[in-house]
Amino acid sequence: MDIESARPAGGAPVRQVRPRTDGDLGACVRALAEVHERDGYPVNWPDHPRDWLSGPALLAAWVAELDGRIVGHVGLSRSAADDAAPALWSSREGVSSAAAAVVGRLFVAPAARGHGIGALLMARAVREARERGLHPVLDVVASDAAAVALYERLGWELLATVEQRWSPEQTVSVRCYAAAG
């Protein structure tokens, strides 16, 4: 099993990132509900959160544990026809958007923040994309200042800010990023 773990200095909690299993989905949904209540992510709570975390384009997903408790999640997916970030990146690079992989469904439970878990999850997803010969891209609601700050701190390059129509009544401003390199 592909597991990455670290014990920060000073006896801090053990952080571990490992592949997500079907048995993890309940804990992931509970953590996601905490994030939604605190931060409003996802903007629109899905009717079926387990399915939302496991969409048909999913290539791989990981969970983060803090002292054995699931506190975070990230997924890596193939790009869909309506994904802005892969289209922007492929246009810039002059390659097919099929050469991109979308990093998404990233969240860390509020009580577990400040331990570098988001960065660990991002690093794992980026590594997987590159191992598959794909370039990692992502999009984020522009108003999510904490996520924007994380991606920029990790060196992701802003491709553009676009307006996406999520429903007839909802248009959302989204920042699209590509991993450096």
Secondary structure by P-SEA (a helix, b strand, c coil): cbbbbbbccccccbbbbccccccaaaaaaaaaaaaaacccccccccccaaaaaccccccbbbbbbcccccccbbbbbccccccaaaaaaaaaaccccccbbbbccccccccccccaaaaaaaaaaaaaaaaacbbbbbcccccaaaaaaaaaaacccccbbbbbbccccbbbbbbbbbccc
